[in-house]
Amino acid sequence: MEEFICSVEFLRGGTVFYARVSSEAGGVREYHSPSSSDVIDQVISDLQEEFESAPAA
């Protein structure tokens, strides 16, 4: 059975990169940086912490 875990959007506005992450556990949060790799690293780190602390199903 499939279950919603999270939604991730990556956007670019001029010289700034944005990420919008939505999950049941963490709600909606946004990240921004002039570097795309910094935004991706922020999202990975945040989701990794969220999934590691989530109770096992």
RAMO-V351660 format. One record per residue. BURIAL is 1 if it has 16 or more other ideal C-beta (glycine too) atoms within 10 Angstrom, else 0. Layout:
BURIAL, BURIAL
This chain:
0, 0, 0, 0, 0, 0, 0, 0, 0, 0, 0, 0, 0, 0, 0, 0, 1, 0, 1, 0, 1, 0, 1, 0, 0, 0, 0, 0, 0, 0, 1, 0, 0, 0, 0, 0, 0, 0, 1, 1, 0, 1, 1, 0, 0, 1, 1, 0, 0, 1, 0, 0, 0, 0, 0, 0, 0
